[in-house]
Amino acid sequence: MNILIAEDNKFAARQYKLMLEKKGHTVITTEDGEECVKKYKEHLKETDFDSLDESPFDLVLLDHNMPKKTGARAAQEILQKNPKQKILFVSAYQRWAIEEDSDDLIDKIILLEKPFTLSQLERKIQSLAG
């Protein structure tokens, strides 16, 4: 899978990247929601003429609480560009907190609540790989 990650905790981002690349995934990491959206749009332009149904990433993995732009805001912008994009939130926030922040997202995202193990993250990602 081709995965875009937005995680402001550098240690966590590195752990996700190392584990996912070890499992054969291609991973790009960003440090906040703003950088994530920018990177997404850059890669979207590369696939624009291939197919309108094509996503530049198989999965976008977002932390919710990040500087510059929250994960919810980044998800909204990404989904405006590509409503079919799979998005996985990894967050210490409960589902209800994300619902309050962005009620229209709740049916469009998958949530994995922190704390979780790297193997739980890998299983969640594998379950989305279809």
N, CA and C atoms as a LAMMPS dump frame, in Angstrom:
ITEM: TIMESTEP
0
ITEM: NUMBER OF ATOMS
390
ITEM: BOX BOUNDS ff ff ff
-5.0000000000000000e+02 5.0000000000000000e+02
-5.0000000000000000e+02 5.0000000000000000e+02
-5.0000000000000000e+02 5.0000000000000000e+02
ITEM: ATOMS id mol type element x y z
1 1 1 N 0.838 -1.191 0
2 1 2 C 0 0 0
3 1 3 C 0.881 1.252 0
4 2 1 N 0.369 2.282 -0.594
5 2 2 C 1.003 3.59 -0.6
6 2 3 C 0.298 4.418 0.479
7 3 1 N 1.047 4.807 1.538
8 3 2 C 0.439 5.413 2.722
9 3 3 C 1.045 6.783 3.002
10 4 1 N 0.181 7.762 3.26
11 4 2 C 0.589 9.104 3.676
12 4 3 C 0.241 9.248 5.152
13 5 1 N 1.24 9.665 5.952
14 5 2 C 1.05 9.8 7.394
15 5 3 C 1.236 11.251 7.81
16 6 1 N 0.339 11.742 8.656
17 6 2 C 0.504 13.044 9.314
18 6 3 C 0.519 12.792 10.814
19 7 1 N 1.672 13.008 11.413
20 7 2 C 1.853 12.761 12.849
21 7 3 C 2.891 13.737 13.361
22 8 1 N 2.508 14.584 14.317
23 8 2 C 3.44 15.585 14.827
24 8 3 C 4.43 15.032 15.849
25 9 1 N 4.171 13.871 16.392
26 9 2 C 5.11 13.22 17.305
27 9 3 C 6.141 12.474 16.448
28 10 1 N 7.353 13.001 16.406
29 10 2 C 8.387 12.452 15.519
30 10 3 C 8.714 11.002 15.841
31 11 1 N 8.716 10.65 17.121
32 11 2 C 9.003 9.268 17.5
33 11 3 C 7.918 8.336 16.965
34 12 1 N 6.658 8.707 17.182
35 12 2 C 5.554 7.869 16.696
36 12 3 C 5.591 7.759 15.177
37 13 1 N 5.812 8.884 14.485
38 13 2 C 5.865 8.876 13.017
39 13 3 C 6.963 7.937 12.526
40 14 1 N 8.109 7.99 13.176
41 14 2 C 9.23 7.116 12.777
42 14 3 C 8.888 5.645 13.007
43 15 1 N 8.247 5.353 14.13
44 15 2 C 7.856 3.968 14.423
45 15 3 C 6.855 3.45 13.39
46 16 1 N 5.863 4.26 13.062
47 16 2 C 4.875 3.86 12.046
48 16 3 C 5.586 3.581 10.719
49 17 1 N 6.441 4.513 10.321
50 17 2 C 7.131 4.402 9.038
51 17 3 C 7.999 3.155 8.976
52 18 1 N 8.806 2.928 10.004
53 18 2 C 9.693 1.753 10.024
54 18 3 C 8.903 0.45 9.958
55 19 1 N 7.854 0.353 10.776
56 19 2 C 7.054 -0.864 10.799
57 19 3 C 6.352 -1.092 9.463
58 20 1 N 5.777 -0.048 8.908
59 20 2 C 5.023 -0.2 7.661
60 20 3 C 5.941 -0.496 6.476
61 21 1 N 7.089 0.14 6.419
62 21 2 C 8.035 -0.154 5.334
63 21 3 C 8.577 -1.572 5.455
64 22 1 N 8.782 -2.023 6.688
65 22 2 C 9.229 -3.409 6.914
66 22 3 C 8.189 -4.404 6.387
67 23 1 N 6.917 -4.009 6.428
68 23 2 C 5.827 -4.865 5.932
69 23 3 C 5.599 -4.69 4.428
70 24 1 N 6.432 -3.863 3.777
71 24 2 C 6.35 -3.729 2.326
72 24 3 C 5.559 -2.544 1.814
73 25 1 N 5.093 -1.691 2.709
74 25 2 C 4.332 -0.52 2.3
75 25 3 C 5.276 0.62 1.905
76 26 1 N 4.805 1.507 1.046
77 26 2 C 5.513 2.737 0.713
78 26 3 C 4.909 3.829 1.582
79 27 1 N 5.774 4.562 2.303
80 27 2 C 5.283 5.5 3.305
81 27 3 C 5.911 6.881 3.116
82 28 1 N 5.069 7.907 3.177
83 28 2 C 5.518 9.296 3.216
84 28 3 C 4.992 9.873 4.52
85 29 1 N 5.883 10.498 5.303
86 29 2 C 5.441 11.1 6.556
87 29 3 C 5.464 12.623 6.459
88 30 1 N 4.513 13.234 7.147
89 30 2 C 4.452 14.691 7.268
90 30 3 C 4.272 15.017 8.747
91 31 1 N 4.61 16.26 9.123
92 31 2 C 4.62 16.621 10.541
93 31 3 C 3.35 17.297 11.042
94 32 1 N 2.46 17.677 10.141
95 32 2 C 1.221 18.314 10.575
96 32 3 C 0.186 18.228 9.459
97 33 1 N -1.033 18.647 9.793
98 33 2 C -2.128 18.563 8.833
99 33 3 C -1.924 19.419 7.602
100 34 1 N -1.315 20.573 7.776
101 34 2 C -1.088 21.475 6.648
102 34 3 C -0.12 20.856 5.631
103 35 1 N 0.987 20.312 6.139
104 35 2 C 1.965 19.669 5.259
105 35 3 C 1.359 18.435 4.589
106 36 1 N 0.514 17.718 5.309
107 36 2 C -0.142 16.524 4.772
108 36 3 C -1.029 16.881 3.581
109 37 1 N -1.857 17.909 3.734
110 37 2 C -2.747 18.323 2.644
111 37 3 C -1.927 18.779 1.441
112 38 1 N -0.872 19.522 1.69
113 38 2 C -0.004 19.984 0.602
114 38 3 C 0.601 18.796 -0.148
115 39 1 N 1.119 17.823 0.581
116 39 2 C 1.72 16.636 -0.03
117 39 3 C 0.66 15.839 -0.787
118 40 1 N -0.533 15.738 -0.221
119 40 2 C -1.627 15.021 -0.878
120 40 3 C -1.954 15.663 -2.219
121 41 1 N -2.088 16.994 -2.219
122 41 2 C -2.422 17.707 -3.45
123 41 3 C -1.321 17.56 -4.496
124 42 1 N -0.064 17.564 -4.076
125 42 2 C 1.046 17.361 -5.016
126 42 3 C 0.936 16.003 -5.686
127 43 1 N 0.66 14.972 -4.905
128 43 2 C 0.55 13.619 -5.46
129 43 3 C -0.733 13.427 -6.257
130 44 1 N -1.787 14.135 -5.893
131 44 2 C -3.042 14.062 -6.635
132 44 3 C -2.843 14.591 -8.051
133 45 1 N -2.082 15.652 -8.195
134 45 2 C -1.806 16.209 -9.527
135 45 3 C -1.096 15.198 -10.411
136 46 1 N -0.248 14.367 -9.82
137 46 2 C 0.467 13.356 -10.592
138 46 3 C -0.467 12.287 -11.141
139 47 1 N -1.608 12.047 -10.493
140 47 2 C -2.535 10.998 -10.931
141 47 3 C -3.767 11.547 -11.634
142 48 1 N -3.896 12.875 -11.714
143 48 2 C -5.089 13.499 -12.294
144 48 3 C -5.514 12.916 -13.638
145 49 1 N -4.571 12.65 -14.495
146 49 2 C -4.92 12.229 -15.856
147 49 3 C -4.976 10.718 -16.016
148 50 1 N -4.6 9.99 -14.97
149 50 2 C -4.669 8.531 -15.049
150 50 3 C -6.119 8.059 -14.971
151 51 1 N -6.807 8.507 -13.938
152 51 2 C -8.199 8.106 -13.735
153 51 3 C -8.813 9.005 -12.678
154 52 1 N -10.038 9.384 -12.883
155 52 2 C -10.709 10.205 -11.884
156 52 3 C -11.001 9.422 -10.612
157 53 1 N -11.017 8.092 -10.712
158 53 2 C -11.264 7.259 -9.538
159 53 3 C -9.98 6.888 -8.807
160 54 1 N -8.849 7.249 -9.356
161 54 2 C -7.561 6.881 -8.794
162 54 3 C -7.222 7.77 -7.599
163 55 1 N -6.746 7.156 -6.529
164 55 2 C -6.279 7.899 -5.363
165 55 3 C -4.763 7.859 -5.361
166 56 1 N -4.113 8.974 -5.001
167 56 2 C -2.655 8.953 -4.963
168 56 3 C -2.119 8.092 -3.818
169 57 1 N -2.948 7.851 -2.802
170 57 2 C -2.55 7.028 -1.663
171 57 3 C -3.648 6.007 -1.391
172 58 1 N -3.239 4.81 -1.012
173 58 2 C -4.219 3.793 -0.632
174 58 3 C -4.85 4.141 0.712
175 59 1 N -4.066 4.86 1.541
176 59 2 C -4.534 5.211 2.871
177 59 3 C -3.84 6.488 3.338
178 60 1 N -4.605 7.341 4.001
179 60 2 C -4.034 8.506 4.691
180 60 3 C -4.257 8.263 6.18
181 61 1 N -3.167 8.259 6.933
182 61 2 C -3.201 8.025 8.365
183 61 3 C -2.971 9.368 9.056
184 62 1 N -3.943 9.813 9.856
185 62 2 C -3.892 11.139 10.474
186 62 3 C -3.981 11.07 11.986
187 63 1 N -3.087 11.812 12.643
188 63 2 C -3.284 12.101 14.063
189 63 3 C -4.343 13.196 14.112
190 64 1 N -5.102 13.269 15.182
191 64 2 C -6.15 14.293 15.231
192 64 3 C -5.615 15.637 15.715
193 65 1 N -4.884 15.636 16.813
194 65 2 C -4.434 16.874 17.429
195 65 3 C -3.028 17.22 16.93
196 66 1 N -2.944 18.115 15.944
197 66 2 C -1.661 18.519 15.361
198 66 3 C -1.614 20.033 15.226
199 67 1 N -0.394 20.578 15.174
200 67 2 C -0.274 22.029 14.96
201 67 3 C -0.652 22.408 13.527
202 68 1 N -0.918 23.661 13.316
203 68 2 C -1.234 24.282 12.028
204 68 3 C -2.594 23.871 11.483
205 69 1 N -2.893 22.575 11.485
206 69 2 C -4.181 22.1 10.968
207 69 3 C -4.478 20.761 11.631
208 70 1 N -5.655 20.625 12.217
209 70 2 C -6.02 19.367 12.878
210 70 3 C -6.203 18.248 11.852
211 71 1 N -6.2 17.035 12.342
212 71 2 C -6.47 15.907 11.469
213 71 3 C -7.845 15.986 10.842
214 72 1 N -8.827 16.473 11.608
215 72 2 C -10.198 16.605 11.07
216 72 3 C -10.232 17.591 9.913
217 73 1 N -9.564 18.714 10.071
218 73 2 C -9.532 19.724 9.002
219 73 3 C -8.806 19.181 7.778
220 74 1 N -7.673 18.498 8.004
221 74 2 C -6.928 17.898 6.893
222 74 3 C -7.794 16.867 6.171
223 75 1 N -8.511 16.045 6.935
224 75 2 C -9.395 15.034 6.331
225 75 3 C -10.469 15.688 5.483
226 76 1 N -11.07 16.773 5.981
227 76 2 C -12.107 17.469 5.214
228 76 3 C -11.555 17.963 3.878
229 77 1 N -10.366 18.557 3.903
230 77 2 C -9.779 19.078 2.671
231 77 3 C -9.421 17.963 1.699
232 78 1 N -8.899 16.87 2.219
233 78 2 C -8.553 15.73 1.363
234 78 3 C -9.82 15.134 0.753
235 79 1 N -10.859 14.978 1.554
236 79 2 C -12.112 14.393 1.049
237 79 3 C -12.823 15.308 0.06
238 80 1 N -12.604 16.618 0.153
239 80 2 C -13.152 17.528 -0.859
240 80 3 C -12.491 17.27 -2.208
241 81 1 N -11.208 16.958 -2.186
242 81 2 C -10.473 16.661 -3.418
243 81 3 C -10.773 15.259 -3.931
244 82 1 N -10.95 14.322 -3
245 82 2 C -11.159 12.933 -3.369
246 82 3 C -12.07 12.264 -2.334
247 83 1 N -13.381 12.268 -2.574
248 83 2 C -14.33 11.711 -1.6
249 83 3 C -14.156 10.217 -1.324
250 84 1 N -13.426 9.514 -2.171
251 84 2 C -13.25 8.069 -1.985
252 84 3 C -11.991 7.715 -1.194
253 85 1 N -11.219 8.715 -0.783
254 85 2 C -9.969 8.45 -0.084
255 85 3 C -10.218 7.757 1.258
256 86 1 N -9.488 6.663 1.531
257 86 2 C -9.573 5.989 2.831
258 86 3 C -8.718 6.769 3.823
259 87 1 N -9.317 7.069 4.984
260 87 2 C -8.622 7.823 6.015
261 87 3 C -8.743 7.083 7.345
262 88 1 N -7.596 6.891 7.986
263 88 2 C -7.531 6.26 9.297
264 88 3 C -7.029 7.291 10.306
265 89 1 N -7.854 7.596 11.303
266 89 2 C -7.435 8.468 12.39
267 89 3 C -6.79 7.61 13.467
268 90 1 N -5.622 8.013 13.921
269 90 2 C -5.012 7.407 15.105
270 90 3 C -4.99 8.526 16.133
271 91 1 N -5.767 8.356 17.171
272 91 2 C -5.967 9.474 18.085
273 91 3 C -6.257 9.004 19.496
274 92 1 N -5.808 9.805 20.449
275 92 2 C -6.153 9.553 21.845
276 92 3 C -7.564 10.054 22.144
277 93 1 N -8.121 10.842 21.228
278 93 2 C -9.48 11.345 21.407
279 93 3 C -10.478 10.232 21.158
280 94 1 N -11.527 10.229 21.926
281 94 2 C -12.614 9.276 21.72
282 94 3 C -13.383 9.664 20.46
283 95 1 N -14.101 8.719 19.907
284 95 2 C -14.899 8.971 18.697
285 95 3 C -15.832 10.171 18.884
286 96 1 N -16.458 10.296 20.038
287 96 2 C -17.409 11.399 20.264
288 96 3 C -16.717 12.758 20.172
289 97 1 N -15.437 12.845 20.582
290 97 2 C -14.715 14.122 20.503
291 97 3 C -14.473 14.512 19.046
292 98 1 N -14.169 13.53 18.222
293 98 2 C -13.963 13.799 16.797
294 98 3 C -15.293 14.155 16.145
295 99 1 N -16.373 13.491 16.559
296 99 2 C -17.697 13.821 16.037
297 99 3 C -18.047 15.271 16.329
298 100 1 N -17.744 15.732 17.546
299 100 2 C -18.04 17.121 17.906
300 100 3 C -17.234 18.089 17.056
301 101 1 N -15.98 17.728 16.771
302 101 2 C -15.098 18.589 15.991
303 101 3 C -15.539 18.643 14.533
304 102 1 N -16.029 17.514 14.029
305 102 2 C -16.39 17.464 12.623
306 102 3 C -17.418 16.37 12.385
307 103 1 N -18.649 16.692 12.648
308 103 2 C -19.749 15.735 12.572
309 103 3 C -19.883 15.073 11.202
310 104 1 N -19.56 15.803 10.129
311 104 2 C -19.743 15.26 8.791
312 104 3 C -18.667 14.226 8.422
313 105 1 N -17.621 14.097 9.223
314 105 2 C -16.549 13.156 8.918
315 105 3 C -16.801 11.749 9.44
316 106 1 N -17.613 11.611 10.442
317 106 2 C -17.665 10.376 11.202
318 106 3 C -17.976 9.137 10.362
319 107 1 N -18.752 9.281 9.311
320 107 2 C -19.063 8.135 8.457
321 107 3 C -18.01 7.924 7.364
322 108 1 N -17.039 8.819 7.28
323 108 2 C -16.061 8.758 6.199
324 108 3 C -14.663 8.357 6.661
325 109 1 N -14.486 8.19 7.966
326 109 2 C -13.169 7.851 8.493
327 109 3 C -13.234 6.584 9.325
328 110 1 N -12.062 6.009 9.563
329 110 2 C -11.917 4.87 10.454
330 110 3 C -11.081 5.367 11.618
331 111 1 N -11.393 4.948 12.832
332 111 2 C -10.687 5.437 14.008
333 111 3 C -9.991 4.29 14.726
334 112 1 N -8.726 4.497 15.059
335 112 2 C -7.977 3.589 15.919
336 112 3 C -7.532 4.415 17.107
337 113 1 N -8.081 4.109 18.277
338 113 2 C -7.808 4.919 19.456
339 113 3 C -6.475 4.557 20.09
340 114 1 N -5.713 5.594 20.461
341 114 2 C -4.469 5.413 21.205
342 114 3 C -4.832 5.146 22.658
343 115 1 N -4.066 4.355 23.356
344 115 2 C -2.841 3.691 22.915
345 115 3 C -3.163 2.403 22.168
346 116 1 N -2.299 2.062 21.242
347 116 2 C -2.4 0.811 20.5
348 116 3 C -0.981 0.322 20.23
349 117 1 N -0.867 -0.95 19.902
350 117 2 C 0.442 -1.509 19.568
351 117 3 C 0.666 -1.365 18.064
352 118 1 N 1.913 -1.464 17.649
353 118 2 C 2.206 -1.409 16.217
354 118 3 C 1.558 -2.573 15.482
355 119 1 N 1.462 -3.719 16.136
356 119 2 C 0.801 -4.859 15.472
357 119 3 C -0.702 -4.606 15.316
358 120 1 N -1.319 -3.906 16.261
359 120 2 C -2.733 -3.55 16.106
360 120 3 C -2.905 -2.574 14.941
361 121 1 N -1.981 -1.637 14.81
362 121 2 C -2.026 -0.701 13.687
363 121 3 C -1.883 -1.455 12.369
364 122 1 N -0.946 -2.372 12.283
365 122 2 C -0.744 -3.147 11.058
366 122 3 C -1.987 -3.966 10.716
367 123 1 N -2.61 -4.595 11.727
368 123 2 C -3.836 -5.367 11.465
369 123 3 C -4.948 -4.47 10.942
370 124 1 N -5.088 -3.275 11.516
371 124 2 C -6.121 -2.334 11.075
372 124 3 C -5.868 -1.932 9.609
373 125 1 N -4.619 -1.648 9.298
374 125 2 C -4.262 -1.254 7.928
375 125 3 C -4.513 -2.41 6.959
376 126 1 N -4.158 -3.619 7.35
377 126 2 C -4.401 -4.783 6.485
378 126 3 C -5.903 -4.981 6.262
379 127 1 N -6.714 -4.699 7.257
380 127 2 C -8.158 -4.867 7.104
381 127 3 C -8.727 -3.848 6.107
382 128 1 N -8.014 -2.747 5.901
383 128 2 C -8.466 -1.711 4.973
384 128 3 C -7.931 -1.905 3.564
385 129 1 N -7.058 -2.863 3.394
386 129 2 C -6.346 -3.041 2.116
387 129 3 C -7.171 -3.784 1.088
388 130 1 N -8.3 -3.348 0.78
389 130 2 C -9.036 -4.114 -0.194
390 130 3 C -9.824 -3.328 -1.15
